[in-house]
Amino acid sequence: MITQQQAFDIAKNIIPDIELKGVRISNTISDNKKLSKLPKDCWYVSYSPVPMNHLSCSNSGIVFLCLSKIDGRVLFHQTL
């Protein structure tokens, strides 16, 4: 099992400057229908595709990165 900190460290290696993109990490997801498509038993990392100070100029959605809690493999990485 990987910890939340390890999941965040993996995400930092995959996404440049993730700290500037409004990153959130959780081991649960809401009951939103769109989110129900995400893999189960993951660390769910969500972030903006642009830095937060440029967010008002962007029309992109939130990007989800799902990392397996077991081994840290990327199971999903895209915008919903």
Secondary structure by P-SEA (a helix, b strand, c coil): cccaaaaaaaaaacccccccccccccccccccccccccccccbbbbbbcccccccccccccbbbbbbbcccccccccccc
